[in-house]
Amino acid sequence: MKKNEFVQMIKDTEYCADISKKDIEAVINGISDAITEVIAQEDSVKLGSVGTFSGFTRPAKDMRNPRDGSTVHVPEKHGFPKSPLQDVNMKTCRPAPVEPAPQGLFSCSGCGTVSWCCL
């Protein structure tokens, strides 16, 4: 989904019907900037039912190359894992096909049913 489609989707909700697209886009940009700043500071922020955004630094280390046994230096890495919350897992959960039962089924941690969700 493109940003302008997302803005229109938000505008179509009952909460934002009287707010202009320009104002909605400004709020989205502000949220994006704030989350980026939190991640850069390696802190975390929890956004309601959307998820938790956080930043991390994985320190530099020396690893062994399995092919020839030589030592390889792996540089420091900065990243940002995003973990969806339970509400998002529940809404995106898809029931498993009824017949035939494929081998890859498992019990969903979000809804407890046997499904393909949360992969």
N, C-alpha and C positions, 0 to 999 in steps of 0.2 A: 504494500500500500504506500502510495506517495504521500508526502506531507500535506499537500492541498486536499487530498481525499480524506486524510485523517482529520484535518481541521473541519471539513464539511460534516464528517461523521459526528464530531463533537457538537457542532452547531445544531445538528438535527435532534439532539437529545433535549428532553424537557427542561433540563437544568440550564442550558445555554441558549435557549431559543431567542432571547432578547439581547444577546451579546453579539457584537460584530465579529466577523471573521478575522479582522485585523487585530482585535483585542485577544482573541483566542490564540492566534499565532504568536503574539507577544508573550502570552503566558507560557506557551509551549517552549519558546526560545529561552525564557527565564528559567523554567524548570530544567531544561537541558544544560544550561550554563551552571546552575547550582549543583546538579548531579556531577557534572564534570569537575567542578571545584572540590567537591567532597571526595571524589575518587582520587584526585591529584594529591589531596592531603592524607590519603590512605585511611580515611574514616569511612563510616557507613551511614546510609540513610534508608529508612523503611518507608515505602509509599503504600499505605493502605493495603488493598488486596492485590496490588501489582507485583510487589517483590521488594527485595533488599538489594541495594547497590552498594558495593564496597570496593576499595582499592587495596592492592597488596604489592609487596616487593619480594621477589624470590632472589635471595643472595646469589652472587657468582660462586661457581664451584668448578672443580676439576673432575671430569668423568673419564671413564676408560672406553676407548673405541673397541667394541666387541670383535670387529673384523681383524684388526692387527695388534690389539693390545696397547696401543699408544695412548698417552694422556691427552685429552682434549679439554680446553678451557671453555666453559659455558658462561657467557656474560650474565650480569644481573638482569632480571626481567621484571617489568612493571605490568600489572594487569588489573582486570576488574571482573571478577565473577559476578554473575547476576543470578540470584536464586529466586525462582517464582514461589509465591506463597500458596498455601493450600487451596484458596478460592480459585486461583487460576488453574491449578491442576484439576480441580473438580469440573470446571467449565470446559476444559479441553479434553477431558476423558472421553474416549470413544469405546463403546461396548465391543467385545470380541465377536467375530462371526460365529453364528450358531453351528453351522455344519459346513464342512468337516472341521474338527478342532485341530488347527495347526500346532506344530510343536513349540512355537515361540511364545505361547501364552504365559502370563504370570499374573500374580495377584497385585493389583494396583495399590500403591501406598496412599494415593489420594482418596479413592472411593471404596477400596476393599473388594471390588469385583474383579473377576478375571477379565483382563482386557489388554489392548495394545497401547494404551496411553502412557504418558510420562516417559517415553523413550528418549 
